[in-house]
Amino acid sequence: MLDENLPTFFFRHSSNNPLLDVLYFSQNGSEPTPEYSLQRINPDLPQSKNKYAVALEDACVQDVIFAEVVIEPELQQLPLSAAESRQLNGAPPPPVPNIPDGFTIQLYNPEQQVVVKGEKSTWTGKESWEFEMPQQSFRMPSTAKVDRQQTTPVASNITPKIMFKWKRDSKFSKDMTCYMTGTSIGGRKNKDPDITIALFKHGRESSVTIYEPNLQRVDIEDRKGLEVVLLLGAEVIREIYLFPSRDSFNIAGAPTRRKNSRPSPSPTSTPPAPVMTSALGNVPTTTSPITQQPTPPQDARIENETRRLQALVQQEEREREKQEREEQKRIKRMLDEEEKERRRRDAEVDKETARLLKEFGIQGQDFGPKPNLPPRPSAGPSFAQGPQLHPPIPPPRPLSAEPRPHGGGLSSWFHGMAPHAVAPSSSQPLPHSGRRRGGSADAGKMQKKKSTFF
């Protein structure tokens, strides 16, 4: 089970009727309760020969049929060898059914046909089955008698449809997943990314899990019809395509028996199973017990069919091994080509390196000791020629920065600026200045600035 919180239907064989399966429903970890019943055709009826039929009914009222599938395959005679002919004592060989590429699911109330088409990928070998469901399946409520008397289906060619597809998880797996792949209007398909809708798990107790979180993205009016199509379609695909057998089509006219199933009870203790009257007509049921025993020709046919199926399985196994060997050879050949190409490139690089060495030599290519270079000319003293014994002589400072013989302080600093000023020429008069031209003592004095706060 994928998740016990998701809606899940379990297929369980009925202990009283080998032709009946009961579908139990469980969600949110609840105890499984019977929801549907899967009824197969009675093989004792003459009209059931060479035919496959199954119907999905209500679990409590089996007269209520939700949908059914009827498949009548084409039969062909296969040639037999002389040994097989002798085993059959000259009797004609049994016909072999040609399994069709698809089938049709007939829904009731309202009546609607859903065509399921099969397809097999030639690249991956996976099989898939596509079908479409209309967005609108019910008529609008109306008070007119003419509208009430109409029996034609609501869906038409111009009705938008939602496309679905059952896919096998792998080539050798029996599990499947149903995806919503897009929409279709008037035959024109619009592909969308796959959205998971349901999952089919094969096993001793098969199950179909509805992936409920993605159902809100499915724009379909008939949700019940989609559920019926998923359940019935998964069972038909499993019996016809995943496990093909002539017994499914009742070729020999013998009843279908299941392994590990109890024998059918006597007619006096259990009433017979109902017949699907919608597909096969109103035919009275029979209560006679099954007393026919397989004859020797039938045993020979069963053995021949078993050998044929074994030969098919062996042939598929040989083809698969052959494909694996070819794939290994292809990968090895690709690796050899890559190794050859790498060696060719290395040889070209070595050849070009040898040519460059021959043309330009190897001088200057090694990173040995640094060559002795002539000293770089410099106007001032050089500090890169090693340590010096005496510190370098600094350049002469301007005269205005030399110390003064007078006392220190700001007054002596400003005092010494006047004597070192450039003297003007005698021919040029000095500009008018507020200061005195003499060298009196009070000429360099500076009046203290009066502070506003102190």
Secondary structure by P-SEA (a helix, b strand, c coil): ccccccbbbbbbbbcccccbbbbbbbcccccccccbbbbbccccccccccbbbbbbbbcccccccccbbbbbbbbbbbbbcaaaaaaacccccbbbbccccbbbbbbcccbbbbbbbbbbbccccbbbbbbccccccccccccccccccccccccccccbbbbbbbbbcccccccbbbbbcccccccbbbbccccccbbbbbccccccccccccccccccccaaaaaaaaaaaaaaaaaccccccccccccccccccccccccccccccccccccccccccbbbbbcccccccccaaaaaaaaaaaaaaaaaaaaaaaaaaaaaaaaaaaaaaaaaaaaaaaaaaaaaaaaaaaaaaaaccccccccccccccccccccccccccccccccccccccccccccccccccaaaaaaacccccccccccccccccccccccccccccccccccccc
